[in-house]
Amino acid sequence: MSSSIAVDVRDLVKVYPGGVRGVDGLSFGVAVGEIYGLVGPNGSGKTTALRIIATLLKPSGGYVRVLGFDPVTEATRVREVIAYLPEEAGAYRDLTGLDFIRFFLRARFSGRRLEEAVEEAVRIADLGSDIRRPVRGYSKGMKRLLALSVVLASRPRLLVLDEPTSGLDVERSLRVRNLVREHARSYGATVLLSSHNMLEVEYLCDRVGIIYRGRLVAEGTPGELRARYSARNLEEVFLRAVGG
């Protein structure tokens, strides 16, 4: 794989018990340093693809490489270079927000570097005095910010984000988008994200892939896709690409 490609997916297939196909011949590539959006209707295969890339699912067929590593045979190496934020990220209810941050960052860092990462995550979460409260009292949006703060403070080479602003209000959603963009630019990180929010995708992404029934049906920069489909925005592109 070329050193300029961070994620290389070719003819990816995932068949679940009962014969349901999560992805069905999916192919796309993400360049190093790029913010790439994978969008599609519910059940189209977005989360399945992200979970395979993040080493959480094994594919039934096809080819995947993450920064040159195979997520199946080199899962440990992949986990060392990525951070994954699932759509429903859990949190240990009895830990405080600060304890949660420290617990997860300790898996990557130690000593002074750990303390710096913890400080960065606390700043990103921006939860004020609530950072010292048990997580069981947090709203969904607060839990989302807490999980995202750990992901960003981990400083991975590849960020895999599934619905990164799920549960957040408008102000915090905008802040998260700016944080993701700033992180990618400041640290040269690659970002692969899935979102139902087309405004978010258009704002953040260098390129967009539209997936439908497990296959890629359109791909390009937001401007290229708008021109190709004679659309005013990505919402119209999305509907026309999937036959809506």
C-alpha beads as a LAMMPS data file, in Angstrom:
LAMMPS data file: protein, C-alpha beads

244 atoms
243 bonds

1 atom types
1 bond types

-500.0 500.0 xlo xhi
-500.0 500.0 ylo yhi
-500.0 500.0 zlo zhi

Masses

1 110.0

Atoms # bond

1 1 1 0.000 0.000 0.000
2 1 1 1.201 3.488 -0.799
3 1 1 2.497 5.463 2.195
4 1 1 0.108 8.246 1.155
5 1 1 -2.954 6.057 1.844
6 1 1 -4.146 5.769 5.443
7 1 1 -7.147 3.489 4.891
8 1 1 -7.468 1.140 1.933
9 1 1 -10.702 -0.854 1.610
10 1 1 -11.207 -3.163 -1.366
11 1 1 -14.197 -5.415 -2.118
12 1 1 -15.067 -5.614 1.576
13 1 1 -17.804 -8.085 2.513
14 1 1 -19.385 -8.821 5.878
15 1 1 -22.078 -11.474 6.119
16 1 1 -23.897 -11.777 9.432
17 1 1 -25.638 -14.942 10.690
18 1 1 -28.769 -15.532 8.661
19 1 1 -27.123 -14.282 5.486
20 1 1 -27.603 -10.551 6.074
21 1 1 -24.867 -8.575 4.308
22 1 1 -23.566 -5.673 6.334
23 1 1 -21.280 -4.569 3.512
24 1 1 -21.296 -6.071 0.050
25 1 1 -18.230 -5.322 -2.049
26 1 1 -17.379 -1.959 -0.496
27 1 1 -14.276 -0.157 -1.825
28 1 1 -12.824 3.237 -0.920
29 1 1 -9.558 4.837 0.148
30 1 1 -8.633 7.613 2.565
31 1 1 -5.457 9.635 2.040
32 1 1 -3.088 10.441 4.888
33 1 1 -4.135 13.737 6.508
34 1 1 -7.569 13.696 4.888
35 1 1 -10.944 14.096 6.582
36 1 1 -13.191 11.586 4.827
37 1 1 -16.925 11.271 5.432
38 1 1 -18.746 7.980 4.942
39 1 1 -22.487 8.636 4.736
40 1 1 -25.560 6.599 3.918
41 1 1 -29.029 5.600 5.132
42 1 1 -29.502 3.552 8.280
43 1 1 -28.515 -0.046 7.606
44 1 1 -26.316 0.840 4.641
45 1 1 -23.144 -0.576 6.218
46 1 1 -21.349 2.489 7.561
47 1 1 -20.931 1.273 11.121
48 1 1 -20.053 -2.239 9.966
49 1 1 -17.240 -0.840 7.830
50 1 1 -15.942 1.369 10.658
51 1 1 -15.994 -1.515 13.132
52 1 1 -14.004 -3.721 10.748
53 1 1 -11.432 -0.965 10.256
54 1 1 -11.260 -0.528 14.055
55 1 1 -10.554 -4.306 14.514
56 1 1 -13.878 -4.936 16.293
57 1 1 -15.377 -7.104 13.541
58 1 1 -13.786 -9.613 11.213
59 1 1 -14.734 -9.321 7.532
60 1 1 -16.137 -12.228 5.545
61 1 1 -14.102 -11.220 2.521
62 1 1 -12.149 -8.447 0.877
63 1 1 -9.086 -6.429 1.766
64 1 1 -8.504 -3.772 4.421
65 1 1 -5.287 -2.009 5.380
66 1 1 -4.950 0.681 8.047
67 1 1 -1.683 2.607 7.718
68 1 1 -0.237 -0.527 6.153
69 1 1 -1.523 -2.949 8.818
70 1 1 -4.117 -5.712 8.462
71 1 1 -6.916 -5.262 11.059
72 1 1 -7.356 -9.052 11.260
73 1 1 -3.797 -10.392 11.452
74 1 1 -2.192 -7.244 12.912
75 1 1 -4.989 -5.994 15.157
76 1 1 -2.633 -4.916 17.934
77 1 1 -0.600 -2.761 15.548
78 1 1 -3.779 -1.155 14.209
79 1 1 -5.007 -0.360 17.735
80 1 1 -1.725 1.392 18.458
81 1 1 -2.286 3.943 15.683
82 1 1 -6.047 4.548 15.770
83 1 1 -8.685 5.794 18.183
84 1 1 -12.314 4.800 17.662
85 1 1 -15.402 6.627 18.909
86 1 1 -18.510 4.458 18.454
87 1 1 -21.954 5.983 18.065
88 1 1 -22.963 4.735 21.506
89 1 1 -19.794 5.125 23.553
90 1 1 -20.261 3.775 27.058
91 1 1 -18.763 5.087 30.274
92 1 1 -18.212 3.512 33.668
93 1 1 -21.039 4.964 35.746
94 1 1 -19.265 5.023 39.095
95 1 1 -16.089 6.721 37.881
96 1 1 -15.834 10.482 37.904
97 1 1 -15.235 12.113 34.545
98 1 1 -11.618 12.752 35.534
99 1 1 -11.109 9.134 36.603
100 1 1 -12.619 7.972 33.307
101 1 1 -10.165 10.105 31.347
102 1 1 -7.183 8.916 33.362
103 1 1 -8.247 5.254 33.147
104 1 1 -8.354 5.193 29.358
105 1 1 -5.352 7.399 28.683
106 1 1 -3.206 5.245 30.974
107 1 1 -3.416 2.562 28.287
108 1 1 -1.378 4.803 25.950
109 1 1 0.723 7.042 28.151
110 1 1 2.618 7.120 31.419
111 1 1 4.467 9.611 33.604
112 1 1 4.538 13.247 32.562
113 1 1 3.069 12.465 29.137
114 1 1 0.039 10.901 30.820
115 1 1 -0.527 14.009 32.941
116 1 1 -0.276 16.231 29.848
117 1 1 -2.796 14.058 27.994
118 1 1 -5.181 14.134 30.966
119 1 1 -4.953 17.928 31.103
120 1 1 -5.643 18.133 27.380
121 1 1 -8.678 15.839 27.646
122 1 1 -10.099 17.871 30.545
123 1 1 -9.713 21.031 28.462
124 1 1 -11.391 19.407 25.448
125 1 1 -14.312 18.027 27.469
126 1 1 -14.882 21.486 28.993
127 1 1 -17.236 20.120 31.665
128 1 1 -16.180 22.505 34.427
129 1 1 -16.689 21.192 37.955
130 1 1 -18.777 18.305 36.562
131 1 1 -15.523 16.600 35.577
132 1 1 -15.251 15.531 39.251
133 1 1 -18.785 14.149 39.434
134 1 1 -19.681 10.471 38.804
135 1 1 -20.487 9.757 35.168
136 1 1 -23.856 8.258 36.140
137 1 1 -25.145 11.814 36.587
138 1 1 -24.051 12.975 33.117
139 1 1 -26.380 13.715 30.225
140 1 1 -25.875 11.932 26.913
141 1 1 -24.152 15.013 25.521
142 1 1 -21.772 15.224 28.468
143 1 1 -20.852 11.562 28.073
144 1 1 -20.230 12.177 24.387
145 1 1 -17.849 15.038 25.114
146 1 1 -16.061 12.956 27.721
147 1 1 -15.504 10.068 25.295
148 1 1 -14.417 12.393 22.494
149 1 1 -11.935 14.147 24.782
150 1 1 -10.147 10.836 25.412
151 1 1 -10.087 9.999 21.706
152 1 1 -8.563 13.352 20.726
153 1 1 -6.106 13.500 23.618
154 1 1 -4.814 10.052 22.599
155 1 1 -3.237 11.772 19.570
156 1 1 -3.827 8.836 17.175
157 1 1 -2.651 8.819 13.583
158 1 1 -6.171 7.816 12.517
159 1 1 -9.401 8.982 14.137
160 1 1 -12.451 6.815 13.410
161 1 1 -15.593 8.677 14.497
162 1 1 -19.114 7.268 14.251
163 1 1 -21.653 10.105 14.593
164 1 1 -19.231 12.316 16.564
165 1 1 -21.812 14.959 17.542
166 1 1 -24.628 12.578 18.470
167 1 1 -26.557 13.963 21.432
168 1 1 -24.896 17.378 21.400
169 1 1 -26.630 20.741 21.129
170 1 1 -25.810 23.198 18.346
171 1 1 -23.133 25.091 20.271
172 1 1 -21.279 21.979 21.399
173 1 1 -21.663 20.330 17.985
174 1 1 -19.916 23.280 16.352
175 1 1 -17.181 23.145 18.987
176 1 1 -16.627 19.423 18.354
177 1 1 -16.353 19.980 14.599
178 1 1 -13.780 22.690 15.152
179 1 1 -11.849 20.453 17.544
180 1 1 -11.765 17.606 15.024
181 1 1 -10.624 19.890 12.226
182 1 1 -8.009 21.573 14.455
183 1 1 -6.693 18.196 15.606
184 1 1 -6.334 16.918 12.056
185 1 1 -4.486 20.027 10.926
186 1 1 -2.284 20.424 14.011
187 1 1 -1.131 16.820 14.278
188 1 1 -1.409 15.598 10.700
189 1 1 -4.022 13.043 11.733
190 1 1 -6.337 11.313 9.302
191 1 1 -10.053 11.323 10.114
192 1 1 -12.656 8.818 8.920
193 1 1 -16.123 9.755 10.137
194 1 1 -19.709 8.765 9.662
195 1 1 -22.552 11.203 10.191
196 1 1 -26.206 11.692 9.310
197 1 1 -25.705 15.444 9.564
198 1 1 -24.978 16.596 6.029
199 1 1 -24.117 20.124 7.221
200 1 1 -21.474 18.570 9.448
201 1 1 -20.090 16.461 6.602
202 1 1 -19.998 19.390 4.214
203 1 1 -18.290 21.579 6.815
204 1 1 -15.652 19.058 7.856
205 1 1 -14.842 16.672 5.048
206 1 1 -12.309 16.934 2.235
207 1 1 -14.016 14.058 0.442
208 1 1 -17.252 12.152 0.913
209 1 1 -18.240 8.592 0.083
210 1 1 -21.938 7.709 -0.128
211 1 1 -22.715 4.102 0.736
212 1 1 -25.982 2.334 -0.109
213 1 1 -26.823 -1.313 0.488
214 1 1 -23.234 -2.038 1.414
215 1 1 -21.617 -0.502 -1.676
216 1 1 -20.129 2.860 -2.549
217 1 1 -22.442 4.644 -4.992
218 1 1 -20.787 8.086 -5.179
219 1 1 -17.564 9.732 -4.076
220 1 1 -15.861 13.100 -4.390
221 1 1 -15.311 16.446 -2.736
222 1 1 -18.507 18.180 -1.575
223 1 1 -18.155 20.594 -4.516
224 1 1 -17.666 17.793 -7.042
225 1 1 -20.702 15.931 -5.738
226 1 1 -22.923 19.021 -5.822
227 1 1 -21.893 19.678 -9.429
228 1 1 -22.302 16.042 -10.502
229 1 1 -25.835 15.829 -9.141
230 1 1 -26.831 19.446 -9.903
231 1 1 -27.557 19.857 -6.215
232 1 1 -27.526 22.856 -3.911
233 1 1 -26.184 20.927 -0.927
234 1 1 -25.111 17.467 0.217
235 1 1 -28.597 16.605 1.422
236 1 1 -29.823 16.788 -2.175
237 1 1 -26.760 14.880 -3.364
238 1 1 -27.450 12.170 -0.814
239 1 1 -31.081 11.751 -1.818
240 1 1 -30.319 11.625 -5.536
241 1 1 -27.384 9.237 -5.118
242 1 1 -29.454 6.673 -3.221
243 1 1 -32.563 7.169 -5.337
244 1 1 -34.561 9.055 -2.709

Bonds

1 1 1 2
2 1 2 3
3 1 3 4
4 1 4 5
5 1 5 6
6 1 6 7
7 1 7 8
8 1 8 9
9 1 9 10
10 1 10 11
11 1 11 12
12 1 12 13
13 1 13 14
14 1 14 15
15 1 15 16
16 1 16 17
17 1 17 18
18 1 18 19
19 1 19 20
20 1 20 21
21 1 21 22
22 1 22 23
23 1 23 24
24 1 24 25
25 1 25 26
26 1 26 27
27 1 27 28
28 1 28 29
29 1 29 30
30 1 30 31
31 1 31 32
32 1 32 33
33 1 33 34
34 1 34 35
35 1 35 36
36 1 36 37
37 1 37 38
38 1 38 39
39 1 39 40
40 1 40 41
41 1 41 42
42 1 42 43
43 1 43 44
44 1 44 45
45 1 45 46
46 1 46 47
47 1 47 48
48 1 48 49
49 1 49 50
50 1 50 51
51 1 51 52
52 1 52 53
53 1 53 54
54 1 54 55
55 1 55 56
56 1 56 57
57 1 57 58
58 1 58 59
59 1 59 60
60 1 60 61
61 1 61 62
62 1 62 63
63 1 63 64
64 1 64 65
65 1 65 66
66 1 66 67
67 1 67 68
68 1 68 69
69 1 69 70
70 1 70 71
71 1 71 72
72 1 72 73
73 1 73 74
74 1 74 75
75 1 75 76
76 1 76 77
77 1 77 78
78 1 78 79
79 1 79 80
80 1 80 81
81 1 81 82
82 1 82 83
83 1 83 84
84 1 84 85
85 1 85 86
86 1 86 87
87 1 87 88
88 1 88 89
89 1 89 90
90 1 90 91
91 1 91 92
92 1 92 93
93 1 93 94
94 1 94 95
95 1 95 96
96 1 96 97
97 1 97 98
98 1 98 99
99 1 99 100
100 1 100 101
101 1 101 102
102 1 102 103
103 1 103 104
104 1 104 105
105 1 105 106
106 1 106 107
107 1 107 108
108 1 108 109
109 1 109 110
110 1 110 111
111 1 111 112
112 1 112 113
113 1 113 114
114 1 114 115
115 1 115 116
116 1 116 117
117 1 117 118
118 1 118 119
119 1 119 120
120 1 120 121
121 1 121 122
122 1 122 123
123 1 123 124
124 1 124 125
125 1 125 126
126 1 126 127
127 1 127 128
128 1 128 129
129 1 129 130
130 1 130 131
131 1 131 132
132 1 132 133
133 1 133 134
134 1 134 135
135 1 135 136
136 1 136 137
137 1 137 138
138 1 138 139
139 1 139 140
140 1 140 141
141 1 141 142
142 1 142 143
143 1 143 144
144 1 144 145
145 1 145 146
146 1 146 147
147 1 147 148
148 1 148 149
149 1 149 150
150 1 150 151
151 1 151 152
152 1 152 153
153 1 153 154
154 1 154 155
155 1 155 156
156 1 156 157
157 1 157 158
158 1 158 159
159 1 159 160
160 1 160 161
161 1 161 162
162 1 162 163
163 1 163 164
164 1 164 165
165 1 165 166
166 1 166 167
167 1 167 168
168 1 168 169
169 1 169 170
170 1 170 171
171 1 171 172
172 1 172 173
173 1 173 174
174 1 174 175
175 1 175 176
176 1 176 177
177 1 177 178
178 1 178 179
179 1 179 180
180 1 180 181
181 1 181 182
182 1 182 183
183 1 183 184
184 1 184 185
185 1 185 186
186 1 186 187
187 1 187 188
188 1 188 189
189 1 189 190
190 1 190 191
191 1 191 192
192 1 192 193
193 1 193 194
194 1 194 195
195 1 195 196
196 1 196 197
197 1 197 198
198 1 198 199
199 1 199 200
200 1 200 201
201 1 201 202
202 1 202 203
203 1 203 204
204 1 204 205
205 1 205 206
206 1 206 207
207 1 207 208
208 1 208 209
209 1 209 210
210 1 210 211
211 1 211 212
212 1 212 213
213 1 213 214
214 1 214 215
215 1 215 216
216 1 216 217
217 1 217 218
218 1 218 219
219 1 219 220
220 1 220 221
221 1 221 222
222 1 222 223
223 1 223 224
224 1 224 225
225 1 225 226
226 1 226 227
227 1 227 228
228 1 228 229
229 1 229 230
230 1 230 231
231 1 231 232
232 1 232 233
233 1 233 234
234 1 234 235
235 1 235 236
236 1 236 237
237 1 237 238
238 1 238 239
239 1 239 240
240 1 240 241
241 1 241 242
242 1 242 243
243 1 243 244
